[in-house]
Amino acid sequence: MRYTLVIKKGQDGFLIGQLKELPDVFTQGLTVAELKENIADALEMYLEDMRETYQPQGTIVEEEELVFA
């Protein structure tokens, strides 16, 4: 999947990054490179949390793990 990283200037020299498609995923860093590493970690933690707390409605017919490149 593709995500759009929106970068804004924060306080004390930090950059604030947020994913446009998933606004709950955000972080900060001192450089763009650091921010990109941090947003990848934040996205991984967000998706892990979503998997753990997912409560589907109805009867599950099939479950399959998909990998998107």
Contacts in CASP RR format, 6 or more apart in sequence:
PFRMAT RR
TARGET T0000
AUTHOR 0000-0000-0000
METHOD contacts of the structure
MODEL  1
MRYTLVIKKGQDGFLIGQLKELPDVFTQGLTVAELKENIADALEMYLEDM
RETYQPQGTIVEEEELVFA
1 68 0 8 1.000
3 19 0 8 1.000
3 20 0 8 1.000
3 21 0 8 1.000
3 22 0 8 1.000
3 43 0 8 1.000
4 19 0 8 1.000
4 20 0 8 1.000
4 21 0 8 1.000
5 17 0 8 1.000
5 18 0 8 1.000
5 19 0 8 1.000
5 20 0 8 1.000
5 35 0 8 1.000
5 36 0 8 1.000
5 39 0 8 1.000
6 17 0 8 1.000
6 18 0 8 1.000
6 19 0 8 1.000
6 20 0 8 1.000
7 15 0 8 1.000
7 16 0 8 1.000
7 17 0 8 1.000
7 32 0 8 1.000
7 35 0 8 1.000
8 15 0 8 1.000
8 16 0 8 1.000
8 17 0 8 1.000
8 18 0 8 1.000
9 15 0 8 1.000
9 16 0 8 1.000
10 16 0 8 1.000
10 28 0 8 1.000
13 30 0 8 1.000
14 28 0 8 1.000
14 29 0 8 1.000
14 30 0 8 1.000
15 28 0 8 1.000
15 29 0 8 1.000
15 30 0 8 1.000
15 31 0 8 1.000
15 32 0 8 1.000
15 35 0 8 1.000
16 26 0 8 1.000
16 27 0 8 1.000
16 28 0 8 1.000
17 26 0 8 1.000
17 27 0 8 1.000
17 28 0 8 1.000
17 35 0 8 1.000
17 39 0 8 1.000
18 25 0 8 1.000
18 26 0 8 1.000
19 25 0 8 1.000
19 26 0 8 1.000
19 39 0 8 1.000
19 43 0 8 1.000
22 43 0 8 1.000
22 46 0 8 1.000
24 46 0 8 1.000
25 39 0 8 1.000
25 42 0 8 1.000
25 43 0 8 1.000
25 46 0 8 1.000
26 39 0 8 1.000
26 42 0 8 1.000
27 35 0 8 1.000
27 38 0 8 1.000
27 39 0 8 1.000
27 41 0 8 1.000
27 42 0 8 1.000
28 35 0 8 1.000
28 38 0 8 1.000
29 35 0 8 1.000
29 38 0 8 1.000
END
